[in-house]
Amino acid sequence: MSTEAATIRPAGPVAETERIAALDTLRGFALLGILVMNIQAFSMIFSAHFYPTNYGDLTGANYRVWFVSHVFFDQKFMTLFSMMFGAGVVLFTERVEAKGLSPRRLHYRRMLWLILFGLLHGYLLWFGDILYTYGMCGLLMCSSMVPIHCAERTRGMPRRSGVISTFVQPAPSNACTRSDI
């Protein structure tokens, strides 16, 4: 075994000592905020998210819960979680580059696994899954992370991502076909 291979840690999760507690806390906070909205989505008919009176009256406690969730939770925590995804990609890229490796192949592999899990989850469990979307955005994000001197090698990447997204679509939303709307 060469000395270079012995000093490079294999791919895997970041050691607990290398984690950034503030980012982990924000990520957990974002997931809890998304959970608030998902609890409502799972407990009511689909259209109640946009038209709360479709589920029943909108007075008293029902109104207060709807108001607080839509003013303080709806879309805010998804945005925060998306920023945490982007920050994770940047940190991953920096850590891999610090080891003297190219992050591109590992990043593609991670995004392809994310797309696979998103497709499986979207088709088999719940049509509202976001993993596929994160994976596709991650593939496109990689083309913008490439340094200028590597642009020649990545010229066709946006085109390949477009082809992939044309043939591999996420689970269709059944919002227009559900009888509870």
DANOR-V890843 format. One line per field, one symbol per residue. ss: DSSP state (h for helix, s for strand, l for the rest). phi: phi as a letter, one per 20 degrees, with the letter a starting at -180 (. if undefined). psi: psi as a letter, one per 20 degrees, with the letter a starting at -180 (. if undefined). Layout:
# DANOR-V890843
ss: ???
phi: ???
psi: ???
This chain:
# DANOR-V890843
ss: llhhhhhllllllllhhhllhhhhhhhhhhhhhhhhhhhhhhhllhhhhllhhhlllllhhhhhhhhhhhhhlllhhhhhhhhhhhhhhhhhhhhhhhllllhhhhhhhhhhhhhhhhhhhhhhllllllhhhhhhhhhhhhhhhllhhhhhhhllhhhhhhhhhhhllllllllllllll
phi: .fffffeefffrfffgfefdgfffffffffffffggffgfffecfgfffecfffeqfcclfgfffffffeeddgmffffffffffffffffgffffffendefgfffgfffffffgffffffeedbfefdfgfffffffffffeeffgfdfffdgefffffffgffedefgffefedfeee
psi: prhghhipqrqaqqqhhiqohghhgggggghhhhhghhgghhirqgihghnhihibqmrchggggggghhgigphghhgghhhhgghhgggggggghhijrpigghgggghhhggghgggghhhgpijqigggggghhghhhhiipqgijhhijhjghgghhgghghnqrpqpkhiiqij.
